[in-house]
Amino acid sequence: MTPPRRTVRHPVRIVHLGLGAFHRAHQAWYTQRANEATGGWGWGIAAFTGRSPDAARILAAQDAVYTLVERGPESDTTSVIESLSVVADGADAERWRRAVADRAVGVLTLTVTEAGYRPSTAALDADLSALRAGEVTFTAPGRIVDGIRARRLAGAGGLAVVSCDNLPDNGRVTRDAVLGLATALDPSLAEWIDTEVSFVSTMVDRITPATTGADREAVRELTGYDDAAPVVTEPFSEWVLSGDFPAGRPDWESAGARFVDDIEPFERRKLWLLNAGHSLLAYLGLLRGHVSIADAMGDPVCVAALEDLWAEARTELPFDDDAVDAALDALRARFTNARIEHRLTQIATDGSQKLGPRILDPLRSRLAAGRAPGRAETGVLAAWILHLLDGSFADAGAVDLAARLGEHPDDDAQLAVDAVSAFAPELADDPAVTESVHHQLGALRAARSFATEEPSRGAH
């Protein structure tokens, strides 16, 4: 058997940071389809790892070509993706700088997860020192500044930086992080970035679980390829973008991408329905012994809580009932696709970064409109608190909070105040919020389910 073979190598015109499964199921797939649709001189990607070099090493051994499996409820469809022209270790600073400085490159995309946009002060200080010394940087803002500085020195002109992570207004967040570091390094570089570089916001959506050994065996049986790096994803995909591309871009519209003037409503819909639903199913599902999203969807308690969460969010969304109903129907079908094993432990990582835009923001919207805090929303916070207390969490941003919670693990009232205060201090001043979290903690401890009684304050 052989790995999938390359038939074409497009010139590198996109540099990507974060060579994970989602990038290969989403941006690389859209670029593949755009190249196929236009037929001519395509857009190749030079993809760099964000942390471990393993993905680049494995892909490089098969010339950066891999199999994409679209796993529907009944069957699989496979395609060979060859839009990655180069894969490399992100710690190879010289190669990174050369790639970003290449005049042919017009787009820099990134998938670094929500936590990657908020590195610690210590990490940013270390990168600032590394930038001054010409050494390797490790944060996403540090690497972007390093690459753009090389591009400016090469006189290669501006480009578009495109964030593809689940973060509201991710283009602005990226811009602020990059300009902040660039200003500390060299104010003239920051001025150049402000003038020459655009920061594009996007909404991305495609459920992409981690690849397993069984997935690799399935690819071998389906295709005959001995592929060490296949990606399994759902048939559904969505990509909405807003911003300028001063140095050009692929014809992603031909693959179904949408370009809009105002991306915020689409971000809100996705974060408050799909991503919030994922977080609820992850934390509640883990408490109830489930492994995957589809498993949790087979539990009436989890499904009832999910429907409550969606009912709480829909009043805050700027879409009519028909649009929300269609979105929810699609989500129910996607979540119950048992052939996509989206593991709850994967979704539960970095809750300290994810729960703000997914749960706290719609909660804030309800309060601002004079509505009571949603019991499903505060139930997610309660389930997350219990997740932190069990010690098996993967969330660097919650380590200090977990230690503080561990000092009084049975005091639900104090747990609620501490957890809300840590990430939403203004909400901790509202007793309706902390009392609701307190109430849900008690219900979860008693029955591993959300309480059926409404908190007493306010109206829906």
C-alpha positions as CSV (number, residue, x, y, z in Angstrom):
1,M,0.0,0.0,0.0
2,T,1.0,3.6,-0.6
3,P,0.0,7.0,0.8
4,P,-2.2,9.2,-1.3
5,R,-0.2,10.6,-4.2
6,R,0.2,14.3,-5.3
7,T,-1.0,15.2,-8.7
8,V,-0.3,19.0,-8.5
9,R,1.7,21.3,-6.3
10,H,0.3,24.8,-6.3
11,P,2.7,27.7,-5.6
12,V,2.6,28.9,-2.0
13,R,0.4,31.9,-1.7
14,I,-1.0,31.3,1.8
15,V,0.9,30.8,5.0
16,H,-1.0,29.1,7.8
17,L,-0.2,28.8,11.6
18,G,-1.7,25.8,13.4
19,L,-1.5,22.6,11.4
20,G,-4.3,20.7,13.1
21,A,-7.2,18.6,12.0
22,F,-9.6,21.5,11.8
23,H,-7.5,23.5,9.5
24,R,-7.1,20.5,7.2
25,A,-10.9,19.9,7.3
26,H,-11.8,23.5,6.7
27,Q,-9.5,26.1,5.2
28,A,-7.4,23.6,3.4
29,W,-10.5,21.9,2.1
30,Y,-12.1,25.2,0.9
31,T,-8.8,26.1,-0.8
32,Q,-8.7,22.6,-2.5
33,R,-12.2,23.1,-3.8
34,A,-11.5,26.6,-4.9
35,N,-8.4,25.5,-6.8
36,E,-10.5,22.7,-8.5
37,A,-13.2,25.2,-9.4
38,T,-10.9,27.7,-11.0
39,G,-8.7,25.2,-12.7
40,G,-5.7,27.4,-13.4
41,W,-2.9,28.7,-11.2
42,G,-4.0,27.8,-7.7
43,W,-3.3,28.7,-4.2
44,G,-0.9,26.5,-2.3
45,I,-0.5,26.6,1.5
46,A,2.6,26.5,3.6
47,A,1.3,25.2,6.9
48,F,3.3,25.5,10.1
49,T,2.6,23.7,13.4
50,G,1.7,25.8,16.4
51,R,3.1,23.6,19.2
52,S,4.3,20.1,18.6
53,P,6.2,19.5,15.3
54,D,4.6,16.0,15.0
55,A,1.9,16.9,12.5
56,A,4.4,18.4,10.1
57,R,6.7,15.4,10.4
58,I,4.0,12.9,9.7
59,L,2.5,14.8,6.8
60,A,5.9,15.6,5.3
61,A,6.6,11.9,5.0
62,Q,3.7,11.6,2.6
63,D,4.4,14.9,0.7
64,A,1.7,16.9,2.7
65,V,-1.1,15.0,0.9
66,Y,-3.8,13.4,3.0
67,T,-7.3,11.9,2.8
68,L,-10.4,13.8,4.0
69,V,-13.3,11.6,5.1
70,E,-16.7,13.2,5.2
71,R,-18.6,11.0,7.6
72,G,-22.4,11.1,7.2
73,P,-24.9,9.2,9.2
74,E,-24.9,6.3,6.8
75,S,-21.7,6.3,4.8
76,D,-18.3,7.9,4.2
77,T,-17.1,9.9,1.2
78,T,-13.4,10.4,0.7
79,S,-11.3,12.9,-1.2
80,V,-7.6,13.6,-1.5
81,I,-6.5,17.0,-0.4
82,E,-3.3,18.5,-1.9
83,S,-3.7,22.2,-1.2
84,L,-0.9,22.0,1.4
85,S,2.2,22.5,-0.7
86,V,4.6,22.7,2.3
87,V,4.4,21.6,5.9
88,A,6.9,22.7,8.5
89,D,7.7,22.9,12.2
90,G,6.5,26.2,13.5
91,A,9.7,26.5,15.6
92,D,11.8,26.8,12.5
93,A,11.9,30.6,12.7
94,E,14.0,31.2,9.6
95,R,11.7,29.1,7.4
96,W,8.6,30.9,8.9
97,R,10.1,34.3,8.2
98,R,11.0,33.4,4.6
99,A,7.5,32.1,4.1
100,V,5.7,35.2,5.4
101,A,8.1,37.5,3.6
102,D,7.5,35.9,0.2
103,R,6.0,38.4,-2.2
104,A,3.8,35.7,-3.7
105,V,2.0,35.2,-0.4
106,G,-1.1,37.2,0.1
107,V,-2.8,35.6,3.0
108,L,-1.8,34.5,6.5
109,T,-4.4,32.3,8.2
110,L,-4.3,30.9,11.7
111,T,-6.1,28.3,13.8
112,V,-4.6,28.5,17.3
113,T,-7.7,27.9,19.5
114,E,-9.3,30.6,21.7
115,A,-6.5,30.4,24.3
116,G,-3.9,31.3,21.7
117,Y,-5.1,34.9,21.4
118,R,-4.6,35.5,25.2
119,P,-1.1,34.4,26.1
120,S,0.1,35.3,29.5
121,T,2.1,38.5,30.2
122,A,5.1,36.3,30.9
123,A,4.8,34.6,27.6
124,L,4.5,37.9,25.7
125,D,7.5,39.3,27.6
126,A,9.5,36.3,26.6
127,D,8.5,36.7,23.0
128,L,9.3,40.4,23.1
129,S,12.8,39.5,24.2
130,A,13.1,36.8,21.5
131,L,12.0,39.2,18.9
132,R,14.6,41.7,19.9
133,A,17.3,39.0,19.9
134,G,16.1,37.4,16.6
135,E,15.3,34.2,18.3
136,V,12.3,31.8,18.1
137,T,8.9,33.1,19.3
138,F,6.2,30.8,20.7
139,T,3.0,32.8,21.1
140,A,0.7,33.3,18.1
141,P,1.1,37.1,18.3
142,G,4.8,36.7,18.5
143,R,5.0,34.6,15.5
144,I,2.8,36.9,13.4
145,V,4.9,39.9,14.4
146,D,8.1,38.0,13.6
147,G,6.8,37.0,10.2
148,I,5.4,40.5,9.3
149,R,8.5,42.2,10.4
150,A,10.5,40.0,7.9
151,R,7.9,40.8,5.2
152,R,8.3,44.6,5.8
153,L,12.1,44.3,5.6
154,A,11.8,42.4,2.4
155,G,9.5,45.1,0.9
156,A,6.9,42.5,0.0
157,G,3.9,44.7,0.7
158,G,0.8,44.1,2.8
159,L,-1.3,41.0,3.2
160,A,-4.4,39.8,5.0
161,V,-4.3,38.0,8.4
162,V,-7.3,35.7,8.7
163,S,-8.3,34.3,12.0
164,C,-10.2,31.0,11.9
165,D,-11.0,30.4,15.6
166,N,-14.2,30.4,17.6
167,L,-13.8,33.9,19.0
168,P,-16.1,36.9,18.5
169,D,-14.6,39.5,16.2
170,N,-11.5,37.4,15.9
171,G,-10.0,39.7,13.3
172,R,-10.0,42.7,15.8
173,V,-8.8,40.5,18.6
174,T,-5.9,39.4,16.4
175,R,-5.2,42.9,15.3
176,D,-5.1,44.2,18.9
177,A,-2.7,41.4,20.0
178,V,-0.4,41.9,17.1
179,L,-0.3,45.7,17.3
180,G,0.2,45.6,21.0
181,L,3.3,43.5,20.7
182,A,4.6,45.3,17.6
183,T,4.3,48.6,19.4
184,A,6.3,47.4,22.3
185,L,8.9,46.1,19.8
186,D,9.1,48.9,17.3
187,P,6.4,51.6,16.9
188,S,7.3,52.1,13.3
189,L,6.5,48.5,12.6
190,A,3.2,48.9,14.3
191,E,2.4,51.9,12.1
192,W,3.3,49.9,9.0
193,I,1.1,47.0,10.1
194,D,-1.8,49.4,10.8
195,T,-1.4,50.8,7.2
196,E,-0.5,47.7,5.1
197,V,-2.0,44.7,6.9
198,S,-5.7,43.8,7.0
199,F,-7.2,41.6,9.8
200,V,-10.2,39.6,8.5
201,S,-12.8,38.3,10.9
202,T,-14.4,34.9,10.1
203,M,-17.0,32.5,11.4
204,V,-16.0,28.9,10.9
205,D,-18.1,25.8,11.5
206,R,-17.3,22.1,10.8
207,I,-17.2,19.4,13.5
208,T,-13.9,17.7,13.3
209,P,-13.1,15.1,15.9
210,A,-9.6,13.8,16.6
211,T,-8.5,11.1,14.2
212,T,-8.2,7.6,15.7
213,G,-6.5,4.4,14.7
214,A,-9.8,3.0,13.6
215,D,-10.2,6.0,11.3
216,R,-6.9,5.3,9.7
217,E,-7.9,1.7,9.2
218,A,-11.2,2.8,7.6
219,V,-9.3,4.9,5.2
220,R,-7.1,2.0,4.3
221,E,-10.1,-0.2,3.6
222,L,-12.0,2.6,1.6
223,T,-9.2,3.8,-0.5
224,G,-6.3,1.4,-0.4
225,Y,-4.1,4.3,0.8
226,D,-1.8,3.8,3.8
227,D,-2.5,7.3,5.1
228,A,-0.9,8.2,8.5
229,A,-2.7,11.6,8.6
230,P,-6.3,11.4,7.4
231,V,-8.9,13.8,8.7
232,V,-12.5,12.8,9.5
233,T,-15.2,15.5,9.5
234,E,-18.9,15.9,9.1
235,P,-20.4,16.7,5.6
236,F,-21.7,20.1,6.9
237,S,-19.4,23.1,6.6
238,E,-19.8,26.9,6.9
239,W,-17.4,29.8,6.5
240,V,-18.4,33.5,6.7
241,L,-15.7,36.2,6.2
242,S,-15.6,39.9,6.6
243,G,-12.6,42.1,5.7
244,D,-10.2,43.2,2.9
245,F,-7.6,41.1,1.1
246,P,-5.0,43.6,-0.2
247,A,-2.9,41.0,-1.9
248,G,-5.6,38.8,-3.3
249,R,-7.2,35.5,-2.1
250,P,-8.6,32.2,-3.5
251,D,-12.1,32.1,-4.9
252,W,-13.4,30.5,-1.7
253,E,-17.0,31.5,-2.8
254,S,-16.9,28.8,-5.4
255,A,-16.5,26.3,-2.5
256,G,-19.4,27.9,-0.6
257,A,-17.8,30.5,1.6
258,R,-19.8,33.7,2.2
259,F,-18.4,37.3,2.3
260,V,-20.4,39.8,4.4
261,D,-20.1,43.3,5.6
262,D,-21.2,42.5,9.2
263,I,-20.1,39.1,10.6
264,E,-21.3,39.6,14.2
265,P,-24.8,38.1,13.8
266,F,-23.4,35.0,12.2
267,E,-20.7,34.7,15.0
268,R,-23.4,35.1,17.6
269,R,-25.6,32.5,16.1
270,K,-22.8,29.9,15.9
271,L,-21.3,30.6,19.3
272,W,-24.6,30.7,21.2
273,L,-26.2,27.7,19.5
274,L,-23.5,25.2,18.3
275,N,-20.6,26.1,20.5
276,A,-22.7,26.7,23.6
277,G,-24.5,23.5,23.0
278,H,-21.2,21.7,22.7
279,S,-20.0,23.1,26.1
280,L,-23.2,22.1,27.8
281,L,-23.1,18.5,26.4
282,A,-19.4,18.3,27.3
283,Y,-19.6,19.3,31.0
284,L,-23.0,17.8,31.7
285,G,-22.3,14.7,29.6
286,L,-19.0,14.0,31.3
287,L,-20.7,14.3,34.7
288,R,-23.2,11.7,33.5
289,G,-20.6,9.3,32.1
290,H,-20.8,10.0,28.4
291,V,-17.9,10.0,26.0
292,S,-19.1,11.8,22.8
293,I,-21.6,14.3,21.6
294,A,-23.8,11.6,20.1
295,D,-23.7,9.6,23.3
296,A,-24.9,12.7,25.3
297,M,-27.7,13.2,22.7
298,G,-29.0,9.8,23.6
299,D,-29.5,11.0,27.2
300,P,-32.9,12.7,27.7
301,V,-31.5,14.8,30.6
302,C,-28.8,16.2,28.4
303,V,-31.2,16.8,25.5
304,A,-33.7,18.6,27.7
305,A,-30.9,20.8,29.1
306,L,-29.7,21.5,25.5
307,E,-33.2,22.5,24.3
308,D,-33.5,24.8,27.4
309,L,-30.2,26.4,26.5
310,W,-31.3,27.0,22.9
311,A,-34.6,28.5,24.0
312,E,-32.7,30.9,26.3
313,A,-30.4,31.9,23.4
314,R,-32.9,32.3,20.6
315,T,-34.5,35.4,22.2
316,E,-31.1,37.1,22.0
317,L,-30.4,36.4,18.3
318,P,-31.0,38.9,15.5
319,F,-32.7,36.2,13.2
320,D,-36.3,35.4,12.7
321,D,-37.9,32.3,14.0
322,D,-37.7,30.5,10.6
323,A,-33.9,31.1,10.4
324,V,-33.3,29.9,14.0
325,D,-35.5,26.9,13.6
326,A,-33.5,25.9,10.5
327,A,-30.3,26.3,12.3
328,L,-31.5,24.2,15.2
329,D,-32.8,21.5,13.0
330,A,-29.4,21.3,11.3
331,L,-27.7,21.1,14.7
332,R,-29.9,18.3,16.0
333,A,-29.1,16.3,12.9
334,R,-25.4,17.0,13.2
335,F,-25.2,16.3,17.0
336,T,-27.0,13.0,16.6
337,N,-24.7,11.7,13.8
338,A,-23.3,8.9,15.8
339,R,-20.7,8.1,13.2
340,I,-18.9,11.4,14.1
341,E,-17.3,10.7,17.5
342,H,-16.7,14.2,18.8
343,R,-15.2,13.4,22.2
344,L,-16.4,15.4,25.2
345,T,-13.0,15.6,26.7
346,Q,-11.8,17.4,23.6
347,I,-14.6,19.9,23.7
348,A,-14.2,20.5,27.5
349,T,-10.6,21.8,27.2
350,D,-9.9,25.5,27.9
351,G,-13.3,26.2,29.3
352,S,-12.0,29.4,30.9
353,Q,-11.5,30.8,27.4
354,K,-14.5,29.3,25.7
355,L,-17.3,29.9,28.2
356,G,-17.1,33.7,28.0
357,P,-18.3,34.0,24.4
358,R,-20.4,30.9,24.5
359,I,-22.3,31.2,27.8
360,L,-21.5,34.4,29.6
361,D,-22.3,36.7,26.6
362,P,-25.8,35.4,26.0
363,L,-26.3,35.5,29.8
364,R,-25.3,39.2,29.7
365,S,-27.7,39.8,26.8
366,R,-30.6,38.3,28.8
367,L,-29.9,40.4,31.8
368,A,-29.5,43.6,29.7
369,A,-33.0,42.9,28.2
370,G,-34.5,42.5,31.7
371,R,-34.8,38.8,31.5
372,A,-33.7,36.3,34.3
373,P,-30.5,34.4,33.9
374,G,-31.2,31.2,32.0
375,R,-31.1,28.2,34.2
376,A,-29.5,26.2,31.4
377,E,-26.8,28.8,31.1
378,T,-26.0,28.9,34.8
379,G,-26.2,25.1,34.7
380,V,-23.3,25.0,32.3
381,L,-21.3,27.1,34.7
382,A,-22.2,24.8,37.5
383,A,-21.2,21.7,35.5
384,W,-17.9,23.4,34.7
385,I,-17.2,24.1,38.3
386,L,-17.7,20.4,39.1
387,H,-15.5,19.5,36.2
388,L,-12.7,21.7,37.7
389,L,-13.2,20.1,41.1
390,D,-12.7,16.6,39.8
391,G,-9.1,17.4,38.8
392,S,-9.1,15.9,35.3
393,F,-9.5,19.2,33.5
394,A,-7.2,20.5,30.7
395,D,-7.3,24.3,31.1
396,A,-4.2,26.3,31.9
397,G,-6.3,29.4,32.4
398,A,-8.3,27.7,35.2
399,V,-5.5,26.3,37.3
400,D,-5.6,29.1,39.9
401,L,-9.4,29.0,40.1
402,A,-9.5,25.3,40.5
403,A,-7.1,25.5,43.4
404,R,-9.2,28.2,45.0
405,L,-12.4,26.1,44.5
406,G,-10.6,23.1,46.0
407,E,-10.3,25.0,49.3
408,H,-14.0,24.8,49.9
409,P,-15.3,22.1,47.5
410,D,-18.6,21.5,49.4
411,D,-19.6,25.2,49.8
412,D,-21.8,25.6,46.7
413,A,-22.6,29.2,47.5
414,Q,-19.0,30.2,47.7
415,L,-18.1,28.1,44.6
416,A,-20.6,30.0,42.6
417,V,-19.3,33.4,43.7
418,D,-15.7,32.4,43.2
419,A,-16.2,31.0,39.7
420,V,-18.3,33.8,38.4
421,S,-16.0,36.4,40.0
422,A,-13.0,34.9,38.3
423,F,-14.2,35.5,34.7
424,A,-17.2,37.9,35.0
425,P,-16.8,40.1,38.0
426,E,-19.7,42.3,37.1
427,L,-22.0,39.2,37.0
428,A,-20.9,38.2,40.5
429,D,-22.5,41.4,41.8
430,D,-25.9,40.2,40.6
431,P,-27.3,37.8,43.2
432,A,-29.7,36.3,40.6
433,V,-26.7,34.9,38.7
434,T,-24.8,33.5,41.6
435,E,-27.9,32.2,43.3
436,S,-28.8,30.4,40.0
437,V,-25.4,28.8,39.7
438,H,-25.6,27.8,43.4
439,H,-29.0,26.3,42.8
440,Q,-27.7,24.3,39.7
441,L,-24.7,23.0,41.7
442,G,-27.0,21.5,44.2
443,A,-29.2,20.0,41.6
444,L,-26.2,18.5,39.8
445,R,-24.8,17.0,43.0
446,A,-28.2,15.5,43.9
447,A,-29.2,14.0,40.6
448,R,-26.5,14.9,37.9
449,S,-29.2,16.8,36.1
450,F,-30.5,20.3,35.8
451,A,-33.1,21.4,38.3
452,T,-36.6,21.7,37.0
453,E,-37.6,24.7,39.2
454,E,-37.0,28.2,37.9
455,P,-35.0,30.6,40.0
456,S,-37.5,32.9,41.6
457,R,-36.4,36.3,40.3
458,G,-37.3,37.9,37.0
459,A,-39.3,36.9,33.9
460,H,-38.4,35.1,30.7
